[in-house]
Amino acid sequence: MYTAIGYAAQSATTPLAPVKFERRSPRADDVAIDILYCGVCHSDIHQARNEWGIAVYPLMPGHEIVGKVTAVGANVTQHKIGDLVGVGCMVDSCRSCEACRSNLEQYCLEGPTMTYATPDRVDGSNTMGGYSDSIVVSEHFVVRIPEKLDLASAAPILCAGITTYSPLKHYGVKAGDKVGILGMGGLGHMGIKFAKAMGAEVTLFTRSASKAEEGRRQGADHVIVSSDAEQMKAAAGQFNFLLDTIPVQHDLNPYLDTLRFDGVHILVGLIEPIDPPVHAAKLVLGRRVLAGSLIGGVAETQEVLDFCAEHGITCDIEMLDINHINEAFTRMIAGDVKYRFVIDMATLKV
């Protein structure tokens, strides 16, 4: 064990504050990492405030981690001291179920061990995330950061990036497909970039006409203002695929009307319950699919990092001193960030 430092919430109603805590010493298959940067995800807010009802305190968020390897266990073969690496949303899984054997650890039948607020599979301790100076993780869940990527802007790829890349890849988005991206926050702006790189004709759906110019700057070929009934009516039956990144409850029915037959509308946000209800006829009469997707497995996370390096894709970020994390949460709730905060861990002092 060793003493680490970070920022944690002690309850659902208290702000994040500096803490000292114990990290485990590296096990035989572990990699120890000095954290350089950590992205700030909206799920960090949900968890810190126990909005999903599963928080465990003290809770230290952070699952978009980039850092440098400082030590490795005796059995580690994939990483060495000095390597630049990343850790995403998971730090363990059963590794033996069908999902894990298929490199889909996020769908582990026993439930994956998340990077924070989950019991460690070995000793039962509460996992603590990347709002910290360091972390110790099994090498299987550590990915390589390609040399071409800026380290700070690479951090959000480990959640926002893989969350949008994985469904586009799974459903085979290709050149000539018409893809709609719903929402343009941290996830949506990455979805636009990925779909364009895959050769699709990309349309941004946004409720605000003021976002049209920014949507085109991000790479969208077209912009539809979803609050404009005439624009939505004109889009009926056009799209092969809708990637829905809207993080709050919204009516899915008008969007389903824009799908062609065999079109797919995929949710990446936990907007349950879906309200108002989906009209079954909108699916049945067009053989349309309403589906969901959760982050991505470790191998696919490495794949999306390499894809970003190959295609020059980066996340638009705003750098953050960690002592401003609570103000950042407030700004995120207000939608006041383009498009992802990234904490510079050099600012962490306790």
PyMOL commands that set and color helices and strands:
alter all, ss='L'
color gray80, all
select helices_A, chain A and resi 42-48+98-101+105-107+139-141+151-158+160-170+186-197+209-218+229-234+253-256+280-284+298-311+322-333+345-347
alter helices_A, ss='H'
color red, helices_A
select strands_A, chain A and resi 2-8+17-23+30-40+65-72+84-87+90-92+113-114+134-138+143-144+178-182+201-206+222-225+239-244+259-267+289-292+317-321+340-344
alter strands_A, ss='S'
color yellow, strands_A
deselect
rebuild
show_as cartoon
